[in-house]
Amino acid sequence: MAAKPVHFAFRNEMLQRKLLSKLVKKKIPYKIDRYGEIIYPASARVLVEEELIRSLRRSVFTQWQLLFCPDDWIPVYRKYMQDHHIDFIEESIAGKINFLLSRVYRPHRWQLSNPKRQRPRAT
């Protein structure tokens, strides 16, 4: 059974274009799905992730980290970072959003409101 192809996207147009350019230079076959994710063969995963994507992440943040969270927490983290002027880049891996941000931040220490405990606003 062949390994499933990998889906990835920077949700930043400039980084996405740079990644596409690097894929072309390395002659890695790819497609782009209807959601804008790049689909490349699993056989190229190590090269793409360890060399191409990593170098682009490092071009944004010398020391970086990825923040993964459940889907219902994505808007909570996004709003917190926007409200606190924290630079971040959204990425998509197989349709799942995560955040690229500087390693100087400690997201596990942020005081966030649990989205499941918030009451709906009356209109």
N, C-alpha and C positions, 0 to 999 in steps of 0.2 A: 504494500500500500504506500503510495507516494505521500510525502509530507504536504500538509496544506500550505498554500502560498501565504505570505505575510502581508498584512494590511497596515499601513502607517501614513500619517499626514502631520505636518506642522500646520497649525491653524494660523499661520503667519505667511502671507504671500511671498515675501522675500526669501524666507528660509525654505519654503516649499520649492520655489524656483531653483534655488541653489542645490537642493537635494536632487531634483530632476536632472540638473546639469551634471552633477557628480555621477549619477547613474548612467547617463549617456557616455561620459568619459571612460567609465569603467566597463562599458559595454554590458551592463546588467539589464536584461529584458524586464519590462514593466508594463503595466496597464494602469489606468486611473478609473476608479469606479465612479458611480453617479454621485457619491458623497464627497468626492475629491480625494479619497484615500489612494495612495500609491500601492499597487499590488505587485509584489516581486516574489521570485521563487524562494522557497525555504532553503534551497542549497546556497543562496547568496546571503542568508541571514547574518552570519558572523561578520562578513565583510561590510555589509550595509550598516548594521547596528554598531559594531565596534570601531569602524573607521569613519564612515560617511556621516551618520547621524551624530555620533559622539563629537566629531570635529565641529559640526554646526552648533551643537549645544554649547561647546566650549567657546565658540566665537561670540556667543551672547553672554554667557556667564563663565568666567574662568573656573570657578568652583560652583558646581550646580548639583541640583537634586531633583528628583521627580516626586510629585505629590499625587498619590492615587487615593480616591475616595469613592464611596458609593454614589450612585447617580443622583440621589436626592440631596446629597451634600455639595454637589458641583456648584449650584448657584450661591450657596452659603460661602464657600471658599472664594469663589470669583468676586463676590461683593466685598468680602473682607479685604482681599488684596487690593481691589480698586479703591475702597474707602481709606486704606492705609498707605496708598501710593507705593505698593510693592510691585515691582516689575515682574511679569510672568509671561510665558508663552503657552498657549494651549496646544496640546498634541492629541492626536487620535490614534489609538491602536486597536484595530479590529472593531471600530465603532465606539470604543470606550474613551471618554475624555480623561486626560490627566494634565497636570500642570508642571511645566519646567520653570524653576525659579532658582535664585542664588542660594548657595548653601549657608549664607549668613543668617537666614531666617530659620526659625524653629516652629513649623506649623503645628506640631503636637502641643505646643504651649499656648496657642492662640485660644482666647475665650470666645467660642462660637455658640450660637443658639442651635439647639437640635431642631432640624426642620420638622421632625415628627411631633414635636411638642408645641409648635406654633399654631395658634388658633387662626382660622380663616378670618379675614377682615370682613366686616359687614359693609355692604354697599348701599 
